Amino acid sequence: MSEERFGEFVLVRRHERGHVAELVLDRPKAMNAVSTEMARSIAGACAALGEDRDVRAVVLTSSHERAFCVGADLKERNSFSDADLVRQRPVARAAYTGVLQLPVPAIAAVHGFALGGGCELALSCDVIVADRTAVMGLPEVSVGVIPGGGGTQLLPRRVGSARAAELIFTARRVEAGEAREIGLVDELVEEGRDREAALAMAARIAGNSPVGLRAAKRALRLGQGLDLPAGLEVEDAAWRSVAFSGDRAEGVAAFNEKRRPEWPGE
């Protein structure tokens, strides 16, 4: 396993086997509250991972025992002038869009508090795995703002518009069991097993064609919100991008030869 640090608060682990990378939120003294510096680091780490053709899946984890991420650093924000807040906005957005725009499947491993921007970082992933200590929510209206890291757009895509409205307007916290019931969490595991389960899922994903994975994610994301005929055109374009690839040829050959494929990744 190799490790690379992005600034003080973000660590990337590249697991030698399985083509899985782990993006670790590592600001434990602040329960991973996202400061300006940390936001820059998240964006930088995502950019590097997106360009790494050896990475087939990313797992977003936390180094804090009791929290995934408690959201924006409100202590830092309290010192901001209006001009400071305007300057910080594109930096903050880049952190959330960095996770959202990862070209490979991304899995959030959530335990403890995932609130505000922390919940939005999880929502920016394709799959959310949580343990039974997870507490999620978007409390922004309780401090005079709105979810600004994608929450108003991503939450309704997961749980439906009416449920998302209720959660955002009340600013209430959602315990792990309810989160699983309403579709906010995809897999619920026993306490302390969120990282293990997410890494296992990532390893399974990463055994598949890297060309296929990127194209499938692109089709899933670009097709959201389109009517069915338009969505099928998106899917067809993604299919054409892989149909004549080396991965497709290897996958078919391996299936017929009853062996594991050795993906060329092109």
N, C-alpha and C positions, 0 to 999 in steps of 0.2 A: 504494500500500500504506500502511495506517495501522498505527501501533503503540501499544499500551497496556501499561503495566507494572503488575503486581500485586505489590506489595512489591518487595523487592530482587532476588528470585531467579526470577521468572516473567515472561515476556514473551508477549503475544498479538499476533500479526500478522494483520490482516485484509486478505486479498488483494482488490484492488479488482474484479478480474474473476473470475468463477467461483464466488463465494459460499463460498470456502474460508477457514477460519481456522487459524492455526498456533499451537499452544500450546507455547512453547519453555521447556524446563527450562534455567535460566540461572544456575547456581551452579558455574562452572567450577573455581574454586579447591578445591572439595571434591568434584569429579567428580559433581556433582548429588546428593550425599547429602541425604536429605530431613530437614531440621531441622523443629522445630515451626513456625517462621516460614514456611518454604517450604511445609509442608503446608497452612497457612492460605491461602497465596497460590494454590496449585493449586486448592483448593476454591473460592476466590473467583473465579478465572478461569473454572472450569467452570460456576459458577452464572451468570455473565455471558454466557457463550457459549450456554448452554441457553436463555436468555431472548431471545437475538438472533435474530429470525425471518429475518434476511437470511443467516444462516449455515446452510449445508446439509451441510457436512462439516468435520470437525476433524482435523488432523494433529498428533500429539504428537511433538516433536523435541527435540534436545539441542544446546546451544551448545558442548559439549566435544568435542574431536576424537577422543578415545579412549574415551569412555564415554557411554552413554545415561543411566544412573543406577545408582549402586552401592548403592542401598537406604537404609535408615534411617541417620541420623547417629549412629553409635555413640559418637563422642567426646562428643556432647551427652548421650546416654543414660547414659554412664558417670558423669556428675555428678548423675544423678537420684536422689532418694529414692523410696521406694515410692509415696508420695503424689504426687510429681511425675509418675511414670509413669501413675498412675491418671488424673490430670488431663489428661495429653497424649493418652491413648488416643482419645477422641472426635475430637480435632483430627486425629490421624493417619488415623483411619478415614474422616473426611470427605474427605480428599484422594483416596483410592482410590475411594470410592463416587461422588465427584464425576465422575471420569472414566467410571466404569462406567455412571452414570445420565445421561450426555449423551444428549439425545433424538435426536441426529442421528448418522449413521455416523462412527466414530472410527477412525483408522488410526495405529498406532505406527510410527515410522521409527527403527529400532534399528541402532546400530553400536557396536562395542566392548562394554564391560561393561554388562549389564542383569541385575543380581543382586539377590536379595531383593526389597525394595520396588520396585526398578527393573523387575524382571521382572514384578511384580504390576501396575505401572502399564501395562506393555505388554499383559498378559493382560486388563486391564480394557477394552482397545480391541476393536473388532469384527474388525479385520484387523491382522496384524503383517507389516510389510515389513522385512527385515534385509539388511545387506550381509555380505560374507564375513568381516569382522572380528568379528562379533557373538559374544559369549559370554554365555549365559544360565544362570540357575540360581536355586534357592531354598535357600540355605545356612543357614537359620535354626536348624535343630536343632544345628548345629555351634557355636552360641553360646548354647545353652540356652533358645531360645524356639521358636515355630513360625511359619510364614508367617501373618501377621496382616492382610494387605492384600487378602485374597481368594484367596490362592494355593491353599489346600487345596480350594477349591470350583471355582475357574476352571481350574486345570491339568487335573484329570481330565476336564472337559468338552471339553478340546482333545485330549488325548493318551490318554485312557482311564484307568481307575482303577488298574490294575496298574502301568502306566508312571509315572503320577503318584506312586504310593507309592514306587516305586524311586528316583525323582529326589529326592523330599522326604526320604526316610529316609537316603539316602546323602549328601545335600547336595552332590552332584557338579555340576560345571559342564558345560554342553552347548555344543559348538562349533556354528557356523552350519550346516554341512552336515548334521549329525545332527538339529539343531533342525528343519530343513526336512523331513527324512525322517520324523520322528515327528509332524509336524503342529503343532509348537510355533511354527513360522514358516510363514506362508502364501506369501510370495514372497521368493525369495533373489536378490539382485542383486550386481553387482560392487562392489568396495570403493569407498566414497565416493558411491554412487548411491542410498542408502536414502532420503534426504530427497527427492531429485528424483523417484524412482519413487513414493513415497507421495503427494507433491503431485499428480503426474500422475493417479494413481488417484482422489484426492479430487476433482480437477477433472472427471473423467469421471462420478463419482457425482453431483456437484453440478449436472450438466446435467439431471438428472432432477427429477421433481416433488417439491418440498419437503414437500408434504402426504403424498405416497406414501412418501417416504423415512422420515419420522417414524413413520408407521403401520406400515411394514414392519419397522422396528427394534423397535417396541413388540411386534409379534406374535412376532418371533423371540425376544426376551428373555422375554416372559411365557409363551411356550409351552415353554420349556426345562424338562425334568423332568416334564412332564405326560404322561398317557397320550394316545394319538392322538385319541380322541373329544373330550377336554377341550381339547387343542391346536387342534383344528379349530374349536371354539367361540371360542377366542381369535382365531384367524384371521378367522372370520366377523365378529366384533365390529370388528376392525381394518378389514376390507373395507367394512363399513357406514359407518365413519367417513370414508371417502374416496369412496364410490360416488356421492355427490350433491354433491361439492365442485366448486369452480370449476376446480381443477387437472384433475379427471377430464374435465370438459366441454372444456377447452382441449386436453388431450392427444388426445382422440378427434378433435376438429376439426382439429388440426394434422396428425394422421396422414392423414386423408382429403384434406386440402388439400396434402399433400406439402410441408410446411414445418416449420421448427423451432418448437416450442411456446414461448410466452411465458407462463410460469407465474404465475398470480395469487397463488399461495401460500396459498390458502384454500379 
